[in-house]
Amino acid sequence: MNSKIIGIETAVPLLCVSQKDAFACAAQKQGIQPATLRWYDRFMSDKGIETRHFAVDDVSEVLEESRNVTHERFRRTAARLGAEALRKVLETAGIEPKDLDGLVTTTCTGYLCPGLTSYISEALGLRPDLFAMDLAGLGCGAALPALRAADQYLALHPASRVAVVSVEICSAAIFWGDDIELILSNSIFADGAAACLLTNDPERQGFSLTGFSSLLWPEHRDDLRFKTEDGRLRNVISRSVPAVAARAVGELMADLIGRAPVGRWHAAVHPGGRMILDEIEKKVPALAGKLARSREVLRLYGNMSSPSVLFVLKDILEKDCPETDEAILIFAFGAGFSAYGAKLQMCVSEKKKCIEIPIATEELCHG
């Protein structure tokens, strides 16, 4: 019995900030250099992002926030957003919180011990014998290995229900400085959460997870990572990230369809940034014209790190309405350098085999 995604819901903070207003906030930073402000203007004027959400009452709060205040804000708002997204997906699926068997959470923008599973479980009143797993250190790509962990749990516990909750408070990882990578990070990242509900109950309709793929390239570790400086997380993003991400997505796609060819399909790609999406479309011709949903999520929400690809997947399911003979290929990438792929196929029930129409791997990956 394949694991199936039977629901996805999202949650964002109430404060929605235009890039124009975000630039005005950056201009208020005490001691900011004119050259740094010009870079903020350049990045925040890019049409790839129009608005972002932040877990603060006023965006100016992030200008002089102490480390202790930042950490407490992360703990409080990450738990609240994660619980909100999970509550919504359980209600949509008609499942009581007490009937959830497993919870896998992902976050990289703050550290908690115990992890988010403890806080979200408390907020929703989940069972004490819940299978709980907190994944950390995987960056923007974390939602897909979390789905894989949920899938493996379901393989051992038939007809169970497992939720994946990805939460990031990227505003808690703002680091002020004049380096281009810091200016870029502060210009594109945002806060958000997504919850995905899975089961392998043969009576539930959903999208079956029919394949996973992953890559880990330590030689590119310093191209995309967090490091700790003065007790704060500091983002590291090199100029090579778009090219590395595009190469990774191409290899993951070749692996996924090489093992199980697909017919008609949609693509959910992590919207890491406009330049990244442009490079992926350029280097992986099969994805040309298939990243509209990724670009729309980026435009409205910015890069929310690990929840972002689930926002894209939700948009595809709701707006493109894939049918039983269509697949969805999902790609996400992040710190490490790590990258992940997954394939979904619509199934009405386990009794009706998913339809897969073969297509040549060479044609799909290289046009």
DASUL-V241704 format. One record per residue. N is the residue number from 1. SS is DSSP state (helix for helix, strand for strand, loop for the rest). PHI is phi in whole degrees, 0 to 359 (* if undefined). Layout:
n->N ss->SS phi->PHI
n->N ss->SS phi->PHI
//
This chain:
n->1 ss->loop phi->*
n->2 ss->loop phi->288
n->3 ss->loop phi->289
n->4 ss->strand phi->233
n->5 ss->strand phi->276
n->6 ss->strand phi->248
n->7 ss->strand phi->181
n->8 ss->strand phi->222
n->9 ss->strand phi->225
n->10 ss->strand phi->230
n->11 ss->strand phi->210
n->12 ss->loop phi->226
n->13 ss->loop phi->298
n->14 ss->loop phi->293
n->15 ss->strand phi->285
n->16 ss->strand phi->251
n->17 ss->strand phi->242
n->18 ss->strand phi->288
n->19 ss->helix phi->297
n->20 ss->helix phi->298
n->21 ss->helix phi->289
n->22 ss->helix phi->296
n->23 ss->helix phi->295
n->24 ss->helix phi->299
n->25 ss->helix phi->293
n->26 ss->helix phi->301
n->27 ss->loop phi->293
n->28 ss->loop phi->276
n->29 ss->loop phi->299
n->30 ss->loop phi->298
n->31 ss->loop phi->80
n->32 ss->loop phi->295
n->33 ss->loop phi->280
n->34 ss->helix phi->305
n->35 ss->helix phi->295
n->36 ss->helix phi->296
n->37 ss->helix phi->295
n->38 ss->helix phi->295
n->39 ss->helix phi->294
n->40 ss->helix phi->300
n->41 ss->helix phi->299
n->42 ss->helix phi->295
n->43 ss->helix phi->291
n->44 ss->helix phi->279
n->45 ss->loop phi->270
n->46 ss->loop phi->296
n->47 ss->loop phi->285
n->48 ss->loop phi->294
n->49 ss->loop phi->232
n->50 ss->loop phi->249
n->51 ss->strand phi->220
n->52 ss->strand phi->219
n->53 ss->strand phi->250
n->54 ss->strand phi->228
n->55 ss->loop phi->273
n->56 ss->loop phi->218
n->57 ss->loop phi->281
n->58 ss->loop phi->219
n->59 ss->helix phi->298
n->60 ss->helix phi->293
n->61 ss->helix phi->299
n->62 ss->helix phi->282
n->63 ss->loop phi->290
n->64 ss->loop phi->229
n->65 ss->loop phi->293
n->66 ss->loop phi->285
n->67 ss->helix phi->299
n->68 ss->helix phi->295
n->69 ss->helix phi->295
n->70 ss->helix phi->299
n->71 ss->helix phi->297
n->72 ss->helix phi->294
n->73 ss->helix phi->295
n->74 ss->helix phi->301
n->75 ss->helix phi->302
n->76 ss->helix phi->291
n->77 ss->helix phi->281
n->78 ss->helix phi->295
n->79 ss->helix phi->296
n->80 ss->helix phi->293
n->81 ss->helix phi->294
n->82 ss->helix phi->298
n->83 ss->helix phi->295
n->84 ss->helix phi->297
n->85 ss->helix phi->297
n->86 ss->helix phi->293
n->87 ss->helix phi->300
n->88 ss->helix phi->296
n->89 ss->helix phi->288
n->90 ss->helix phi->293
n->91 ss->helix phi->296
n->92 ss->helix phi->299
n->93 ss->helix phi->275
n->94 ss->loop phi->70
n->95 ss->loop phi->243
n->96 ss->loop phi->284
n->97 ss->helix phi->307
n->98 ss->helix phi->293
n->99 ss->helix phi->265
n->100 ss->loop phi->279
n->101 ss->loop phi->264
n->102 ss->strand phi->211
n->103 ss->strand phi->218
n->104 ss->strand phi->242
n->105 ss->strand phi->244
n->106 ss->strand phi->227
n->107 ss->loop phi->196
n->108 ss->loop phi->222
n->109 ss->loop phi->265
n->110 ss->loop phi->188
n->111 ss->loop phi->242
n->112 ss->loop phi->228
n->113 ss->loop phi->215
n->114 ss->loop phi->292
n->115 ss->loop phi->280
n->116 ss->helix phi->300
n->117 ss->helix phi->303
n->118 ss->helix phi->296
n->119 ss->helix phi->288
n->120 ss->helix phi->292
n->121 ss->helix phi->300
n->122 ss->helix phi->297
n->123 ss->helix phi->296
n->124 ss->helix phi->259
n->125 ss->loop phi->70
n->126 ss->loop phi->287
n->127 ss->loop phi->294
n->128 ss->loop phi->295
n->129 ss->loop phi->268
n->130 ss->loop phi->300
n->131 ss->strand phi->285
n->132 ss->strand phi->237
n->133 ss->strand phi->220
n->134 ss->strand phi->251
n->135 ss->strand phi->257
n->136 ss->loop phi->226
n->137 ss->loop phi->83
n->138 ss->loop phi->257
n->139 ss->helix phi->65
n->140 ss->helix phi->295
n->141 ss->helix phi->271
n->142 ss->helix phi->296
n->143 ss->helix phi->299
n->144 ss->helix phi->286
n->145 ss->helix phi->298
n->146 ss->helix phi->293
n->147 ss->helix phi->298
n->148 ss->helix phi->293
n->149 ss->helix phi->296
n->150 ss->helix phi->296
n->151 ss->helix phi->299
n->152 ss->helix phi->291
n->153 ss->helix phi->297
n->154 ss->helix phi->295
n->155 ss->helix phi->298
n->156 ss->helix phi->266
n->157 ss->loop phi->225
n->158 ss->loop phi->304
n->159 ss->loop phi->65
n->160 ss->loop phi->275
n->161 ss->strand phi->231
n->162 ss->strand phi->231
n->163 ss->strand phi->249
n->164 ss->strand phi->250
n->165 ss->strand phi->237
n->166 ss->strand phi->251
n->167 ss->strand phi->226
n->168 ss->strand phi->222
n->169 ss->strand phi->250
n->170 ss->helix phi->296
n->171 ss->helix phi->293
n->172 ss->helix phi->278
n->173 ss->helix phi->246
n->174 ss->loop phi->292
n->175 ss->loop phi->230
n->176 ss->loop phi->274
n->177 ss->loop phi->181
n->178 ss->loop phi->260
n->179 ss->loop phi->291
n->180 ss->helix phi->302
n->181 ss->helix phi->296
n->182 ss->helix phi->286
n->183 ss->helix phi->297
n->184 ss->helix phi->298
n->185 ss->helix phi->302
n->186 ss->helix phi->293
n->187 ss->helix phi->269
n->188 ss->helix phi->238
n->189 ss->strand phi->275
n->190 ss->loop phi->208
n->191 ss->strand phi->252
n->192 ss->strand phi->179
n->193 ss->strand phi->213
n->194 ss->strand phi->217
n->195 ss->strand phi->234
n->196 ss->strand phi->237
n->197 ss->strand phi->252
n->198 ss->strand phi->235
n->199 ss->strand phi->206
n->200 ss->loop phi->241
n->201 ss->loop phi->297
n->202 ss->loop phi->294
n->203 ss->loop phi->271
n->204 ss->loop phi->266
n->205 ss->loop phi->274
n->206 ss->strand phi->179
n->207 ss->strand phi->258
n->208 ss->strand phi->283
n->209 ss->strand phi->278
n->210 ss->strand phi->248
n->211 ss->strand phi->183
n->212 ss->strand phi->228
n->213 ss->strand phi->210
n->214 ss->strand phi->208
n->215 ss->strand phi->222
n->216 ss->strand phi->223
n->217 ss->loop phi->241
n->218 ss->helix phi->300
n->219 ss->helix phi->295
n->220 ss->helix phi->253
n->221 ss->helix phi->304
n->222 ss->helix phi->278
n->223 ss->helix phi->277
n->224 ss->strand phi->207
n->225 ss->strand phi->192
n->226 ss->strand phi->260
n->227 ss->strand phi->230
n->228 ss->strand phi->259
n->229 ss->strand phi->221
n->230 ss->loop phi->55
n->231 ss->loop phi->76
n->232 ss->strand phi->237
n->233 ss->strand phi->286
n->234 ss->strand phi->235
n->235 ss->strand phi->285
n->236 ss->strand phi->239
n->237 ss->strand phi->225
n->238 ss->loop phi->269
n->239 ss->loop phi->294
n->240 ss->loop phi->276
n->241 ss->helix phi->304
n->242 ss->helix phi->304
n->243 ss->helix phi->292
n->244 ss->helix phi->295
n->245 ss->helix phi->297
n->246 ss->helix phi->296
n->247 ss->helix phi->296
n->248 ss->helix phi->295
n->249 ss->helix phi->297
n->250 ss->helix phi->300
n->251 ss->helix phi->291
n->252 ss->helix phi->297
n->253 ss->helix phi->297
n->254 ss->helix phi->300
n->255 ss->helix phi->292
n->256 ss->helix phi->297
n->257 ss->helix phi->278
n->258 ss->helix phi->292
n->259 ss->helix phi->276
n->260 ss->loop phi->206
n->261 ss->loop phi->303
n->262 ss->loop phi->239
n->263 ss->loop phi->258
n->264 ss->strand phi->289
n->265 ss->strand phi->207
n->266 ss->strand phi->241
n->267 ss->strand phi->232
n->268 ss->strand phi->247
n->269 ss->strand phi->244
n->270 ss->loop phi->305
n->271 ss->loop phi->276
n->272 ss->loop phi->291
n->273 ss->loop phi->166
n->274 ss->helix phi->298
n->275 ss->helix phi->296
n->276 ss->helix phi->294
n->277 ss->helix phi->296
n->278 ss->helix phi->300
n->279 ss->helix phi->292
n->280 ss->helix phi->296
n->281 ss->helix phi->297
n->282 ss->helix phi->289
n->283 ss->helix phi->270
n->284 ss->loop phi->237
n->285 ss->helix phi->305
n->286 ss->helix phi->297
n->287 ss->helix phi->269
n->288 ss->loop phi->301
n->289 ss->loop phi->83
n->290 ss->loop phi->253
n->291 ss->loop phi->252
n->292 ss->helix phi->299
n->293 ss->helix phi->292
n->294 ss->helix phi->297
n->295 ss->helix phi->293
n->296 ss->helix phi->292
n->297 ss->helix phi->298
n->298 ss->helix phi->299
n->299 ss->helix phi->297
n->300 ss->helix phi->273
n->301 ss->helix phi->234
n->302 ss->loop phi->73
n->303 ss->strand phi->267
n->304 ss->loop phi->265
n->305 ss->helix phi->65
n->306 ss->helix phi->300
n->307 ss->helix phi->288
n->308 ss->helix phi->303
n->309 ss->helix phi->293
n->310 ss->helix phi->287
n->311 ss->helix phi->300
n->312 ss->helix phi->296
n->313 ss->helix phi->299
n->314 ss->helix phi->300
n->315 ss->helix phi->299
n->316 ss->helix phi->297
n->317 ss->helix phi->296
n->318 ss->helix phi->274
n->319 ss->helix phi->257
n->320 ss->helix phi->263
n->321 ss->loop phi->47
n->322 ss->loop phi->303
n->323 ss->loop phi->259
n->324 ss->loop phi->294
n->325 ss->loop phi->256
n->326 ss->strand phi->241
n->327 ss->strand phi->249
n->328 ss->strand phi->233
n->329 ss->strand phi->261
n->330 ss->strand phi->244
n->331 ss->strand phi->224
n->332 ss->strand phi->217
n->333 ss->strand phi->210
n->334 ss->strand phi->190
n->335 ss->loop phi->305
n->336 ss->loop phi->139
n->337 ss->loop phi->281
n->338 ss->strand phi->239
n->339 ss->strand phi->211
n->340 ss->strand phi->219
n->341 ss->strand phi->226
n->342 ss->strand phi->211
n->343 ss->strand phi->236
n->344 ss->strand phi->247
n->345 ss->strand phi->222
n->346 ss->strand phi->290
n->347 ss->strand phi->226
n->348 ss->loop phi->286
n->349 ss->loop phi->200
n->350 ss->loop phi->293
n->351 ss->loop phi->284
n->352 ss->loop phi->252
n->353 ss->loop phi->296
n->354 ss->loop phi->301
n->355 ss->loop phi->273
n->356 ss->loop phi->232
n->357 ss->loop phi->264
n->358 ss->loop phi->299
n->359 ss->loop phi->214
n->360 ss->loop phi->296
n->361 ss->helix phi->302
n->362 ss->helix phi->299
n->363 ss->helix phi->293
n->364 ss->helix phi->288
n->365 ss->helix phi->275
n->366 ss->helix phi->234
n->367 ss->loop phi->71
//
